[in-house]
Amino acid sequence: MPWAAMPERRTRVLLLTEGTYPYELGGVSSWCDLLVRELTDFDWQVLPIVAPHGRPPLYELPPHARALPPIEVWSERRPRGRRGARGDSELPAVLVRELIGWEGDTDAVVAAWLRCRRAPAGVRAAFRSDQAWQAYLDELAAVLAERVPEAGTPPELDLVEAAELYQTLYWIARTAAAPTPEVDVLHATAAGWSSVPAAVHRALHGTPMILTEHGVYLREAYLAAVRRAESPGRRFAATRLARGLTRVAYACADAVAPVTDVHAHWETGLGLDAERICVIRNGLQNAPQPAPPPGNSTIVSVGRIDPLKDIHTMLRAAATTLELVPEARFRHYGLVTPGEEAYGRSCEILHERLGLGDRFQFMGRTTDPAGVVRDADIVLMTSISEGLPMAILEAMGEGRPVVATGVGGVPDVVRGCGLIARPVKDREIALAIVTLLRYPQLAARLGRLGYRRLGRLFDQDGCVEGYRRLLHAAAAGQREQPAAVPVRLAVAA
């Protein structure tokens, strides 16, 4: 349809989020808020998927957007629908076979989810059936007996681990059963739980689906599994489930918009057609004129307290830095990711063991990331997985140099305006911090270069306009033609 001939009725977009906007702060939430606020030519409906917490939203939505009641995973609330409805006793077996099996049929998964949507009350009945449990165990045994060279040998799952996976599959089915409103475009913010209702809606109504990947969902699941002190059975279940959900999301999405082209080799490795990849980089509005650094030897980091952010390495790097520059001070802004409370406690224990005291402070949540960056001399990021982090763009917007780990799209962003170290290498990170503290003229120059680079390559207007074009094209039944994406050799997924 020619652009001038598009209907005047406002395009309705359903934004599906997963543990982020509008209830949590962070890079993904900032990106969501940017799109919702700036794309005023769309009517937005926001459908969050969250664990029950009872907290009010942290973001106030603009007049052209409204928040829907969240889908509460692990909630005790009964699903809608006729009580006493009969369940599909084959549902758990289908889900474990097609989501956890290496060569699972994504169409079969979507068909099973469709049955959940059409008969939501039957989901609970299905999973409470003795017949369903036995069929599930039989299919799980078949999955564990698979021998695929690139997949390795699955571990045995004990009865508790099998029951935990069964419960998780139940909540995925409940998520698929949740109703979604009539819209023109579906926009999922991760290739995980937030893609489940979108995939069902698309199958029911033919509504085009867009998927944005800030970090590669499957890669982050692999990294989290490696770093958690869990049994082989639990790691297997978590990573296979992430792989299954990701494959379904890629199969259903009409366009996948990663924030960096680095993600493309993972996406194509899982079968995504490169022609459906449309890279749209995150962007941020430059400050009118960056203030000079305060010269107080303060290093600031902004992000969740989460294994993927590798706060342990950050603490060790701080300890080494303080041995060489005793006057340095570290401040970390961000809360513990829900579900990662044990990791949060481990950070507190390590902080105490290293004797950091008030020289490294956990500051909690901030509603002014630009302000806390402005009060620092250096911005630090020690993640083991990232896409194109907003925290780095915020540092560049305030003219502050960055010390970051070379993961995801970070090296391409930081090129020429900061120092890169290898992930987990706390001494490399400390050396980079000490270098910038001891050579403030170098730090100031890198900050100025970052400020100019942000305005040239990571402009907020360019990011917003990219999504405007993509959403309009999807609503019009077109496919936005992506720029050339340098697809590297696909890794084994």
Buried (B, 14 or more C-beta within 10 A) or exposed (E): EEEEEEEEEEBBBBBBBBBBBBBBBBBBBBBBBBBBBBBEEBBBBBBBBBEEEEEEBBBEBEEBBEBBEBBBBEBEEEBEBEEEBEBBBBBBBBBBBBBBBBEBBBEBBBEBBBBBBEBBBBBBBBBEBEEBBEBBBEBBEEBBEEEEEEBEEBBEBEEEBBBBBBEBBBBBBBBBBBBBEEBBBBBBBBBBBBBBBBBBBBBBEEBBBBBBBBBBBBBBBBBBBEBBEBBEBBBBBBBBBBBBBBBBBBBBBBBBBBBBBBBBBBBBBBEBEBEBBBBBBBBBBBBEEBEEBEEEBBBBBBBBBBBBBBBBBBBBBBBBBBEEBEEBBBBBBBBBBBEBEEBBEBBBEBBEEBEBEEBBBBEEEBEEBBEBBBBBBBBBBBBBBBBBBBBBBBBBBBBBBBBBBEBBBBBBBBEEBBBBBEBBBBEBBBBBBBEBBEEBEEBBEBBBBBBBBBBEBBBBEEBBBBBBBBBBBBBBEBBBEBEEBEBEEBEEB
